[in-house]
Amino acid sequence: MKGFFSSQLDQWPLARENYNGLERVMLKDVPMPGGSLVRVQFNPARMRSSAARVDKKSISERPCFLCKSNLPPQQEYIVFYNRYLILVNPFPIFKRHLTIALESHEDQLIAGRFADMMRLAEALEDYTLFYNGPRCGASAPDHFHFQAGARGFMPVEMEVNYLDRKRIAGDGTANISYIGNYHRHTIVMEGTGTDRLEQWFTRIYNILHQMQGKEDEPMLNMLAGYNGRYYTVVVFPRARHRPAQFFEEGKCQILMSPASVDFGGLWITPRPEDFEKIDAAVVADIFGQVSLGEDEWTELLDRLISGE
């Protein structure tokens, strides 16, 4: 994969410029009550994603930038599992940032594709995979895709190992828990095999779908990784796509569209004024708006624990 990256940066000036630009991004750490951390990145190149129009009309009026026929001439790909194209993301958050797009043009819906995510996590062991739901930060909700970022850069990747976790259930091959006092509701699944993990994910998915109703998919984001011994999957149930601050005007506006990476503790801001505004109170407020509500969270946990 390193050779693939090097080749793409050599051949593709846009990608090379944006990856070089990561050396100049500003970072600041925001400690949160309870011992967690949010790392804020000022990254102007991400404006395209943060402010993307994802309504049906806007989507229908633009060519799909993940379809093979619409890729820039410089963009190459690696075929994975005879159905996915592994692509270098030209608008990176990480020093190594991939988009893994389904070869066929199908909607961004995770049902039936959990096993594919685990296969990718195992094949890309130096990366963390992530999935943004169609109403939870995906800038291409019309074309199914995962993304992957260089492992170890999101705070949640370390925090799952030492923050207070409450057991939900477990049977030796798979364990499921949630993180307490984390400012956003977070479920962690760990296991040595993928079948039981998929069963647990399907239960979470179905309960959320029953609770949320009408849409094709419940609101959620996911992270997944494999360390050579076991898989870790983190699920963030959602209530809203964008917080109220996104729609404000003037000084009250913060252009944030939280997605998997932001829920993972790496907040991406494309404007310097937003970078300056973000502190612990803002983080808690925005997470509180876009995470699953307290009543729904309690219902989800009760149903998981009871085996309903």
Backbone hydrogen bonds in HBPLUS format (Angstrom, degrees):
<---DONOR---> <-ACCEPTOR-->    atom                        ^
c    i                          cat <-CA-CA->   ^        H-A-AA   ^      H-
h    n   atom  resd res      DA  || num        DHA   H-A  angle D-A-AA Bond
n    s   type  num  typ     dist DA aas  dist angle  dist       angle   num
A0005-PHE N   A0001-MET O   2.97 MM   4  6.28 159.7  2.01 150.4 155.0     1
A0006-SER N   A0002-LYS O   2.92 MM   4  6.16 167.7  1.94 151.3 154.8     2
A0007-SER N   A0003-GLY O   2.95 MM   4  6.07 159.5  1.99 146.2 151.7     3
A0008-GLN N   A0004-PHE O   3.02 MM   4  6.24 160.7  2.06 148.9 153.9     4
A0009-LEU N   A0005-PHE O   2.94 MM   4  6.20 163.5  1.97 160.0 164.0     5
A0010-ASP N   A0006-SER O   2.99 MM   4  6.13 145.9  2.11 143.3 152.7     6
A0011-GLN N   A0007-SER O   3.07 MM   4  6.24 149.3  2.16 145.8 153.5     7
A0012-TRP N   A0008-GLN O   2.88 MM   4  5.69 135.1  2.08 148.8 158.7     8
A0016-ARG N   A0012-TRP O   2.97 MM   4  6.18 170.1  1.98 161.7 165.1     9
A0017-GLU N   A0013-PRO O   2.87 MM   4  5.99 162.5  1.90 152.0 156.1    10
A0018-ASN N   A0014-LEU O   3.07 MM   4  6.30 160.2  2.11 150.4 155.7    11
A0019-TYR N   A0015-ALA O   2.90 MM   4  6.10 157.0  1.95 157.3 163.4    12
A0020-ASN N   A0016-ARG O   2.94 MM   4  6.04 157.9  1.99 147.0 153.7    13
A0021-GLY N   A0017-GLU O   2.91 MM   4  6.04 138.1  2.09 134.5 146.6    14
A0022-LEU N   A0019-TYR O   3.16 MM   3  5.32 146.3  2.27  99.8 109.2    15
A0023-GLU N   A0020-ASN O   3.11 MM   3  5.81 157.3  2.16 116.0 122.1    16
A0024-ARG N   A0021-GLY O   2.90 MM   3  5.38 156.5  1.95 112.7 120.5    17
A0025-VAL N   A0022-LEU O   3.42 MM   3  5.23 161.3  2.46  97.0 102.2    18
A0042-PHE N   A0026-MET O   2.88 MM  16  5.14 163.4  1.91 147.1 152.8    19
A0028-LYS N   A0040-VAL O   3.00 MM  12  5.29 143.4  2.14 141.6 151.2    20
A0040-VAL N   A0028-LYS O   2.77 MM  12  5.29 171.1  1.78 168.5 168.0    21
A0030-VAL N   A0038-VAL O   2.69 MM   8  5.06 160.5  1.73 154.6 161.4    22
A0038-VAL N   A0030-VAL O   2.96 MM   8  5.06 156.0  2.02 134.6 142.5    23
A0032-MET N   A0036-SER O   2.93 MM   4  5.26 171.2  1.94 143.5 140.5    24
A0035-GLY N   A0032-MET O   3.21 MM   3  6.07 143.9  2.35 146.6 147.4    25
A0039-ARG N   A0265-GLY O   2.76 MM 226  6.06 161.8  1.79 175.6 170.5    26
A0267-TRP N   A0039-ARG O   2.78 MM 228  6.10 144.0  1.91 148.4 159.3    27
A0041-GLN N   A0267-TRP O   2.72 MM 226  5.99 168.3  1.73 177.0 178.6    28
A0269-THR N   A0041-GLN O   2.82 MM 228  6.02 171.0  1.83 169.0 167.6    29
A0043-ASN N   A0269-THR O   2.79 MM 226  5.91 153.1  1.86 143.2 152.4    30
A0046-ARG N   A0043-ASN O   3.03 MM   3  5.84 167.8  2.05 126.7 130.7    31
A0047-MET N   A0044-PRO O   3.20 MM   3  5.79 162.5  2.23 123.3 123.1    32
A0049-SER N   A0046-ARG O   3.06 MM   3  5.41 128.3  2.33 106.4 118.5    33
A0050-SER N   A0046-ARG O   2.95 MM   4  6.17 173.8  1.95 164.8 166.2    34
A0051-ALA N   A0047-MET O   3.03 MM   4  5.85 165.4  2.05 151.4 153.6    35
A0052-ALA N   A0049-SER O   3.28 MM   3  5.04 166.7  2.30 102.3 105.5    36
A0059-ILE N   A0055-ASP O   3.01 MM   4  6.24 164.4  2.04 159.6 164.6    37
A0060-SER N   A0056-LYS O   2.96 MM   4  6.06 158.0  2.01 146.1 151.9    38
A0061-GLU N   A0057-LYS O   3.19 MM   4  6.35 130.4  2.45 141.1 153.2    39
A0061-GLU N   A0058-SER O   3.24 MM   3  5.25 138.4  2.42  96.1 107.4    40
A0062-ARG N   A0059-ILE O   3.39 MM   3  5.71 168.7  2.40 109.5 112.8    41
A0070-ASN N   A0067-CYS O   2.91 MM   3  5.44 152.1  1.99 116.3 125.0    42
A0071-LEU N   A0068-LYS O   3.34 MM   3  5.44 166.4  2.36 106.3 110.4    43
A0075-GLN N   A0072-PRO O   2.94 MM   3  5.35 153.1  2.01 115.2 123.7    44
A0078-ILE N   A0086-ILE O   3.09 MM   8  4.98 149.0  2.19 130.2 139.8    45
A0086-ILE N   A0078-ILE O   2.75 MM   8  4.98 172.3  1.75 150.3 153.1    46
A0080-PHE N   A0084-TYR O   2.83 MM   4  5.02 162.0  1.87 139.7 144.6    47
A0083-ARG N   A0080-PHE O   3.08 MM   3  6.17 175.0  2.08 131.9 133.2    48
A0084-TYR N   A0080-PHE O   2.99 MM   4  5.02 163.0  2.02 152.2 155.1    49
A0103-GLU N   A0083-ARG O   2.67 MM  20  5.43 163.2  1.70 160.8 155.8    50
A0085-LEU N   A0101-ALA O   2.72 MM  16  5.19 159.1  1.76 151.5 158.4    51
A0101-ALA N   A0085-LEU O   2.95 MM  16  5.19 143.5  2.08 153.2 147.1    52
A0087-LEU N   A0099-THR O   2.76 MM  12  5.13 163.2  1.79 160.9 166.2    53
A0099-THR N   A0087-LEU O   2.90 MM  12  5.13 159.6  1.94 142.3 148.8    54
A0089-ASN N   A0097-HIS O   2.93 MM   8  5.57 169.5  1.94 144.2 145.0    55
A0150-ALA N   A0096-ARG O   2.98 MM  54  5.22 132.6  2.22 153.3 159.5    56
A0098-LEU N   A0148-ALA O   2.80 MM  50  4.99 167.7  1.82 153.1 157.3    57
A0148-ALA N   A0098-LEU O   2.94 MM  50  4.99 152.4  2.02 136.9 137.0    58
A0100-ILE N   A0146-PHE O   2.87 MM  46  5.05 172.4  1.88 134.7 137.2    59
A0146-PHE N   A0100-ILE O   2.89 MM  46  5.05 158.0  1.94 141.6 146.1    60
A0102-LEU N   A0144-PHE O   2.97 MM  42  5.62 172.7  1.97 147.8 150.1    61
A0144-PHE N   A0106-GLU O   2.64 MM  38  5.67 132.8  1.86 151.1 163.7    62
A0109-LEU N   A0107-ASP O   2.97 MM   2  5.78 113.6  2.43 113.0  96.5    63
A0108-GLN N   A0141-PRO O   3.09 MM  33  4.99 168.3  2.11 135.5 131.8    64
A0113-ARG N   A0110-ILE O   2.87 MM   3  5.35 155.4  1.93 148.4 146.4    65
A0117-MET N   A0113-ARG O   3.18 MM   4  6.55 150.1  2.27 146.2 153.7    66
A0117-MET N   A0114-PHE O   3.04 MM   3  5.13 117.9  2.44  96.7 111.9    67
A0118-MET N   A0114-PHE O   3.10 MM   4  6.51 150.7  2.19 149.4 157.4    68
A0119-ARG N   A0115-ALA O   2.95 MM   4  6.25 155.9  2.01 148.6 155.2    69
A0120-LEU N   A0116-ASP O   2.97 MM   4  6.21 158.7  2.02 149.3 154.7    70
A0121-ALA N   A0117-MET O   2.92 MM   4  6.14 155.1  1.99 143.9 151.1    71
A0122-GLU N   A0118-MET O   2.97 MM   4  6.21 154.1  2.04 148.0 154.2    72
A0123-ALA N   A0119-ARG O   2.95 MM   4  6.17 155.0  2.01 146.1 153.4    73
A0124-LEU N   A0120-LEU O   2.78 MM   4  5.84 147.5  1.88 151.3 159.8    74
A0127-TYR N   A0124-LEU O   2.93 MM   3  5.48 157.2  1.98 125.0 127.3    75
A0151-ARG N   A0126-ASP O   2.95 MM  25  5.56 166.3  1.97 143.8 139.3    76
A0128-THR N   A0149-GLY O   2.86 MM  21  5.46 158.2  1.91 156.5 162.6    77
A0149-GLY N   A0128-THR O   3.01 MM  21  5.46 156.5  2.07 146.4 149.3    78
A0129-LEU N   A0224-ALA O   2.78 MM  95  5.03 151.9  1.86 167.4 162.6    79
A0224-ALA N   A0129-LEU O   2.90 MM  95  5.03 147.4  2.00 138.7 140.1    80
A0130-PHE N   A0147-GLN O   2.74 MM  17  5.29 152.3  1.82 151.1 149.3    81
A0147-GLN N   A0130-PHE O   2.94 MM  17  5.29 152.0  2.02 154.0 160.5    82
A0131-TYR N   A0222-MET O   2.93 MM  91  5.11 156.8  1.98 139.6 144.4    83
A0222-MET N   A0131-TYR O   3.06 MM  91  5.11 156.9  2.11 146.3 149.8    84
A0136-CYS N   A0133-GLY O   2.93 MM   3  4.73 164.1  1.96 112.0 112.5    85
A0143-HIS N   A0140-ALA O   3.19 MM   3  5.72 172.0  2.20 118.5 121.0    86
A0157-GLU N   A0154-MET O   3.03 MM   3  5.76 149.6  2.12 123.1 130.5    87
A0158-MET N   A0155-PRO O   3.05 MM   3  5.69 141.9  2.20 118.5 126.9    88
A0159-GLU N   A0155-PRO O   2.98 MM   4  6.13 166.8  2.00 153.5 157.7    89
A0156-VAL N   A0264-GLY O   2.96 MM 108  5.04 165.4  1.98 156.3 151.9    90
A0160-VAL N   A0156-VAL O   3.09 MM   4  5.90 154.1  2.16 145.7 146.1    91
A0161-ASN N   A0158-MET O   3.01 MM   3  5.66 154.5  2.07 116.1 124.0    92
A0162-TYR N   A0159-GLU O   3.17 MM   3  5.43 146.8  2.29 105.8 114.4    93
A0163-LEU N   A0159-GLU O   2.97 MM   4  5.54 164.7  1.99 158.2 158.0    94
A0180-GLY N   A0164-ASP O   3.05 MM  16  5.86 160.8  2.09 154.8 160.9    95
A0166-LYS N   A0178-TYR O   2.74 MM  12  5.30 163.4  1.76 162.0 164.3    96
A0178-TYR N   A0166-LYS O   2.91 MM  12  5.30 148.0  2.02 139.9 149.9    97
A0168-ILE N   A0176-ILE O   2.86 MM   8  5.52 160.1  1.90 148.6 145.4    98
A0169-ALA N   A0176-ILE O   3.18 MM   7  5.40 161.0  2.22 140.9 143.8    99
A0176-ILE N   A0169-ALA O   2.86 MM   7  5.40 171.9  1.86 160.2 157.7   100
A0171-ASP N   A0174-ALA O   3.07 MM   3  5.86 151.2  2.16 148.7 156.8   101
A0192-THR N   A0173-THR O   3.28 MM  19  5.91 137.7  2.47 140.0 151.1   102
A0175-ASN N   A0190-GLU O   2.78 MM  15  5.34 158.9  1.82 157.8 165.2   103
A0190-GLU N   A0175-ASN O   2.92 MM  15  5.34 158.5  1.97 153.9 160.5   104
A0177-SER N   A0188-VAL O   2.90 MM  11  5.29 157.4  1.95 152.0 159.5   105
A0188-VAL N   A0177-SER O   2.80 MM  11  5.29 167.1  1.81 144.5 149.0   106
A0179-ILE N   A0186-THR O   3.24 MM   7  5.84 149.8  2.33 145.0 153.2   107
A0187-ILE N   A0235-VAL O   2.93 MM  48  5.11 172.5  1.94 155.4 157.9   108
A0235-VAL N   A0187-ILE O   2.83 MM  48  5.11 161.8  1.86 149.0 155.3   109
A0189-MET N   A0233-VAL O   2.75 MM  44  5.05 166.3  1.77 159.4 163.4   110
A0233-VAL N   A0189-MET O   2.78 MM  44  5.05 165.8  1.80 154.5 158.2   111
A0191-GLY N   A0231-TYR O   3.11 MM  40  5.43 151.4  2.19 142.8 149.4   112
A0231-TYR N   A0191-GLY O   2.77 MM  40  5.43 165.4  1.79 167.7 163.0   113
A0198-GLU N   A0194-THR O   2.86 MM   4  6.01 155.7  1.92 150.6 156.9   114
A0199-GLN N   A0195-ASP O   3.01 MM   4  6.34 149.5  2.11 144.6 153.2   115
A0200-TRP N   A0196-ARG O   2.98 MM   4  6.29 159.6  2.02 152.2 156.4   116
A0201-PHE N   A0197-LEU O   2.87 MM   4  6.13 164.4  1.89 153.1 157.9   117
A0202-THR N   A0198-GLU O   2.86 MM   4  5.99 158.5  1.90 146.8 152.8   118
A0203-ARG N   A0199-GLN O   3.08 MM   4  6.35 149.3  2.17 142.5 150.3   119
A0204-ILE N   A0200-TRP O   3.01 MM   4  6.35 165.1  2.03 156.3 159.4   120
A0205-TYR N   A0201-PHE O   2.82 MM   4  6.02 168.8  1.83 157.8 161.2   121
A0206-ASN N   A0202-THR O   2.86 MM   4  5.98 165.3  1.89 148.1 152.1   122
A0207-ILE N   A0203-ARG O   2.97 MM   4  6.13 165.7  1.99 154.1 157.7   123
A0208-LEU N   A0204-ILE O   3.01 MM   4  6.19 170.7  2.02 154.7 157.6   124
A0209-HIS N   A0205-TYR O   2.85 MM   4  6.03 152.7  1.92 147.5 156.3   125
A0210-GLN N   A0206-ASN O   2.92 MM   4  6.13 156.2  1.97 147.9 153.5   126
A0211-MET N   A0207-ILE O   2.98 MM   4  6.23 152.1  2.06 148.1 156.2   127
A0212-GLN N   A0208-LEU O   2.85 MM   4  5.98 152.8  1.92 151.2 158.1   128
A0213-GLY N   A0209-HIS O   2.85 MM   4  5.73 148.0  1.95 144.6 151.6   129
A0238-ARG N   A0219-MET O   2.92 MM  19  4.92 166.2  1.94 131.5 127.6   130
A0221-ASN N   A0236-PHE O   3.07 MM  15  5.14 145.9  2.19 131.4 141.8   131
A0236-PHE N   A0221-ASN O   2.88 MM  15  5.14 169.1  1.89 151.9 152.9   132
A0223-LEU N   A0234-VAL O   2.90 MM  11  5.06 149.2  1.99 143.9 152.1   133
A0234-VAL N   A0223-LEU O   2.88 MM  11  5.06 160.4  1.92 138.7 145.0   134
A0225-GLY N   A0232-THR O   2.93 MM   7  5.38 148.6  2.03 149.7 158.8   135
A0232-THR N   A0225-GLY O   2.93 MM   7  5.38 160.2  1.97 150.9 154.3   136
A0227-ASN N   A0230-TYR O   3.27 MM   3  5.98 163.5  2.30 154.7 156.1   137
A0292-LEU N   A0237-PRO O   3.25 MM  55  5.57 139.4  2.42 129.1 121.7   138
A0239-ALA N   A0290-VAL O   2.83 MM  51  5.19 164.3  1.86 135.3 135.2   139
A0240-ARG N   A0290-VAL O   3.42 MM  50  4.50 163.5  2.45 113.8 113.0   140
A0246-PHE N   A0243-PRO O   3.11 MM   3  5.75 148.3  2.21 115.3 123.0   141
A0247-PHE N   A0244-ALA O   3.04 MM   3  5.63 141.1  2.20 115.4 124.5   142
A0248-GLU N   A0245-GLN O   3.32 MM   3  5.17 156.1  2.38  97.8 104.7   143
A0254-ILE N   A0245-GLN O   3.05 MM   9  5.15 157.4  2.10 111.2 117.0   144
A0253-GLN N   A0250-GLY O   3.19 MM   3  5.77 162.0  2.23 116.2 121.5   145
A0256-MET N   A0254-ILE O   2.86 MM   2  5.71 128.7  2.13 111.4  95.6   146
A0263-PHE N   A0259-ALA O   2.93 MM   4  6.20 162.9  1.96 161.3 167.0   147
A0264-GLY N   A0260-SER O   2.79 MM   4  6.01 131.0  2.03 138.9 153.7   148
A0266-LEU N   A0261-VAL O   3.05 MM   5  5.60 162.5  2.08 150.7 146.6   149
A0265-GLY N   A0262-ASP O   2.93 MM   3  5.18 158.3  1.98 108.4 113.4   150
A0275-PHE N   A0271-ARG O   3.22 MM   4  6.54 157.9  2.27 149.9 156.3   151
A0276-GLU N   A0272-PRO O   3.08 MM   4  6.37 153.5  2.16 150.3 156.0   152
A0277-LYS N   A0273-GLU O   3.23 MM   4  6.38 144.9  2.36 135.4 144.1   153
A0278-ILE N   A0274-ASP O   3.27 MM   4  6.39 144.8  2.40 154.2 159.9   154
A0283-VAL N   A0279-ASP O   2.96 MM   4  6.21 165.5  1.99 159.7 164.1   155
A0284-ALA N   A0280-ALA O   3.00 MM   4  6.16 168.7  2.01 150.0 152.8   156
A0285-ASP N   A0281-ALA O   2.99 MM   4  6.11 157.5  2.04 144.1 150.7   157
A0286-ILE N   A0282-VAL O   2.92 MM   4  6.10 171.4  1.93 158.0 159.6   158
A0287-PHE N   A0283-VAL O   2.94 MM   4  6.04 170.2  1.95 156.8 160.1   159
A0288-GLY N   A0284-ALA O   2.92 MM   4  5.94 151.8  2.00 139.4 147.9   160
A0289-GLN N   A0285-ASP O   3.07 MM   4  6.36 138.9  2.25 141.7 152.1   161
A0289-GLN N   A0286-ILE O   3.11 MM   3  5.11 126.2  2.41  96.0 109.7   162
A0290-VAL N   A0286-ILE O   3.11 MM   4  6.37 162.1  2.14 158.3 161.4   163
A0291-SER N   A0287-PHE O   2.95 MM   4  5.74 144.1  2.08 151.7 157.4   164
A0297-TRP N   A0293-GLY O   2.82 MM   4  6.00 156.3  1.87 155.7 163.6   165
A0298-THR N   A0294-GLU O   2.95 MM   4  6.14 162.7  1.98 151.1 154.8   166
A0299-GLU N   A0295-ASP O   3.01 MM   4  6.26 157.7  2.06 145.5 151.8   167
A0300-LEU N   A0296-GLU O   2.85 MM   4  6.10 159.5  1.90 150.2 155.8   168
A0301-LEU N   A0297-TRP O   2.99 MM   4  6.26 168.9  2.00 156.5 158.3   169
A0302-ASP N   A0298-THR O   2.92 MM   4  6.08 166.0  1.94 151.6 156.0   170
A0303-ARG N   A0299-GLU O   2.97 MM   4  6.11 161.3  2.00 151.8 156.3   171
A0304-LEU N   A0300-LEU O   2.99 MM   4  6.20 151.1  2.07 148.6 156.9   172
A0305-ILE N   A0301-LEU O   2.87 MM   4  6.03 167.5  1.88 158.9 161.9   173
A0306-SER N   A0302-ASP O   2.93 MM   4  6.00 157.9  1.98 145.7 152.1   174
A0307-GLY N   A0303-ARG O   3.14 MM   4  5.97 121.8  2.50 127.8 139.8   175
A0308-GLU N   A0303-ARG O   3.06 MM   5  5.15 130.8  2.31 146.1 155.3   176
A0307-GLY N   A0304-LEU O   3.29 MM   3  5.20 142.2  2.44  93.5 104.2   177
